[in-house]
């Protein structure tokens, strides 16, 4: 069954800002495949599927359908493994769909197909930073790729790949904090220049305790690595050297409430004039569709 491919932003965003969806010419044929014939990829880079966000994606699919087809490869007649789109597959199961739109990719060489699966997931799925770093490392190790060659494969700058790989040198507790969205990648990157893991962990605890901004952490690390702050005094003295503006309690409550509503780390900043902004981050097309679905719900209440 041929279905016209919709633009990446999806119908939800078009409804919000009144964008006319363009007509796509020459689109590839999309097949509708029975869910019972689709199987998860054992090499899927993503290791965490949050149940709450899956329920929200399922609600969006129930309301507007599948915006972006998943991508499959045929392993044997009428049997398929997922290359990308496992979240959409899982959410569709929750909705009770029996068929799902999908692109079918073929490759003569099994190694090429496995490499394709990893690369497509890196490019299109909302992996956390550690999962992306591990996927990059697996590609480099499995296919003997340099950072430069990997850069060509995934369409990312070599410096971007290097920054992700450096995250794997951080203590496991910090990697888990990044994986569980307790801190941002900017926080984690700021800690990398600190050579002592104990100091890194002390700073990590300070970030969690005082909700430090990335800029503040960078200033603290700069002071430590330049010798301005003795390592043994990091926890006590570094926060004295960097002023951390505190949100009024009612603003903090609002920020926490929005973070729970959208299940992401909402940022709220303001200045003494009462001006500021609220930022709702998203990490992929799927995640954007989820946020749009929540906006739709709020607007239609």
N, C-alpha and C positions, 0 to 999 in steps of 0.2 A: 504494500500500500504506500503510495507516494504522499508525503506530507511536506508542505512548504516549511523550510527551516525558519524559525522565528529569530529575531535579533537577540543578542546575548542578554540584554537588560530585561527582556521578558515583558509580558502583558501588564504585570502589576505596576512597574515603574511608568509605563506608557499611560496607564490610567491616572496615575498621580500627577504627571506633568504634561499630559495631553500631547504626547508624541505620536505622530502617525507612523505606523509600522511600515517599513519599506517592503516592496515585493522583491523577492530574491529570484533571479533568473539562473537557470542551469544548475539548480541544487541537486545534490546526489540523492538517489532513492533511499528512503528510510523504510526499513522493514518493521513490522509489528511481530514481536516474538513472544511466545508464551513464557510466563515467568517460571513455570515448572521446568523449562529447558535451559534456564540460565543458572550459572553457578559462580560463586565468588572466586576471585583470583587469590590463590594462596600466597602470591608475591605482592599483594596489595601493600603499598607503603604505609597506609593509614592503619594505626593500631587501636584508636579510640573512636567509638561511635557513640556520641552522647544521646541518650534516649529522649531527653526533653526536646533537643533540636530536631531529632528524627520525627517526633510527634508533630512539631511545628511544620516541618517540610511536608509531612503527610497531609496536614490540614490544608496547606497551600496547594498540593497536588489534587486533593479532593475538590478544591474550589476552582482552580484554573487549569488543572491538568499538568502533564509533563511539558515543561517549557523547552528543555534541552534533551534530545535523545541520548541514551547511554551508548557506549561503544563496546562492541563484543568481538570475539574471534570464535570461529567454529572449530571445535576440537574433534568432533566426529559428527556424522549426519544428525542434524537437528539438535545438537547439544553445543552450548556456548559457554565461554568463560568471560568474565567482565574485564575489559581493559581499563575503562574509566566510567564512573557513575554509580559506584556501589551504594552511596547514600540514597540516590534516587531509586535504585532497585529495592533497598530495604524499606524505604518509605512507601513504595508502591505495594509491597507485601502487606504493610500495615493497613493501607486503604482498602485492600481486597481486590486490587486489579488482577486480571488474569493475563493480560498482554501489555507490552510496553514498547514504545518506539525505540528503535536502535539502529545504529550504523554497524555493518558487519565488515571487519577488516580482515584481509588475508595477507599472509607472508609465507614465502617458500621455505624460509629458514626459521626454525623454532627459536634460535637465539635472538634473531632480529625481532621476532614477535614479543619475546620477553622484555627485550630492551625497549620496544615501543610501548609496552604496558607501563613500565616504570616511568618513562619520559612523559607519557600522556597524563598520568596521575600527578606528576610534579607540576605540569603546566596548568592543569585544569581543576584540580580538587583543592578543597580547603584544608590542606595538611598543616599541622603546626610546624614551627621552625625546626624542631628536633627531628620530626619525621622526614622533612625535606632534606636535612643534613644527612640523615642515615641513608636516604634514597640516593643522594649524590655519591656517598661513599660506596654504596653497593654497586652503582654503575661503574665507578672508577675501578673498584677491585675486580668486578666480574669481567669487564671488557678491557682491562689494562689501559684505561684512558687517563691522560693528563688533564689538568684543570682546563687547559686551552682546548683540548679536543672535546671535553664535556661541555664547555661553553658553546661550541658549535652545535652540539647535539641538542641541547635544551634551549638554545636561544637566549641565554643569560650571559651577562658580563662575567669574565673570570674573577673579578674582584667580588662580585656578588656570591659566587660559588665559594670562594675562599672564606668569606665572612660566615657563611653557613657552616662550613667544615670546622672553623675555629670553635664553634659552639660545643662541639664534641669533646673539647679539651677541658671544659668546665666541670666542677664536681657534680656528681650524679644528682645531688639534692637540688642544685640550681637547674640542671637539665629538666628534672621532673617539674620544678616550679614553672619553667617556660612551657613545658608540654601541657601542663594543667592550667595555663593562662593566669598564673599568679603574678607573673611579670611579663613585660613585653620583650621583644627581641632587642630593642634599643637598650634596655637595662642590661641584658645578658652581654651584649657586645661591649658595653662600657666596662664590664668587669674583667674582660679578657686581658688587658695589659697588666693586671695585678698578678704577680708571679706566685704569691703564697696562697694556696687553697683555703687556709684558715681565715685569711683576711677576706678573700672572696666570699666565704660563707658568712662572715660577720657583716659585710656590706649587704649581702642578700637579705639577712634578717632585718637589717635596718630599713631596707627598701619596703619590706612587707609591713613592718611596724609603723613607719611614718609616711607610707605611700609616697615615697620620693619620686620626683620627676626624673626623666632620663638626663636632662641637663644638670640637675643637682648631683646625680651619681657621677656624671662625667667630671664635674668640678671636684668632687671628693676624691675620685681616682687620680686625677691630675695632681692634687695636693699630696696624695700618698706616694705616688711614683716619683715625684720630685723631691721627696724627703721632708716636705713641710709638715706632714703628720706622721709621727712614729707609728709603726705597724701595731705595736701593742696598745696604742691608744685609739685605734681606729674607731671603735664603737662609741667611745665617749667624746673624743675631740673632733672627729670629722664633721659631725652634725653641727657643732658650734661654728665651724668655718663656713658652712653653707646654710644660708637662711632658707627655710622651707615654709612657703606661705601656706597657711591653713585655711581651708574653706569654712565658712560659717556652718554651723551644725545643720541648719535647714537645707543648705545647698548640698552638703554631704549626703543627707538623707535622700534628696532628689536624685543625685548621681547614683547612689546605691540602688534606688528604686528602678531607675531606667536601665541600669546594668542587669537587674534581675528580669525586667520585662523583655529586653532584647537579647539576653543571655550572651552578652559580650561586654568588654571593658569600656563602658561609656566614659568619655572624658568631659569634664566641665571646668572651664577656666573663667576667671573674671578679674577685673582690676578695681582700683579704688573708686573709679567713676561709675561703677555698676555695669560696665560693659563686659561682654564675654561671649563664649560660644559653647555649644554642646556638640560633640563629635561622636558619631556611632560608627565604629569601624566594621568592615566586613572583609572576609578573606577569600571569597570566590563568587562565581555566578550563583551557585546553589545557596550560599550564605546570604547573598544580596536578595535573592528571591524570598528567602525566609524572613528577612527584615521587612521587605515590602509587604509580605502577607500580614505581618504584625501591624504595620501601618494601616493596611486596609481594615483590619479588625477594629483598631482604635478609632478610625475615621467613621466607621459605620455604626458605632455604638450609639 
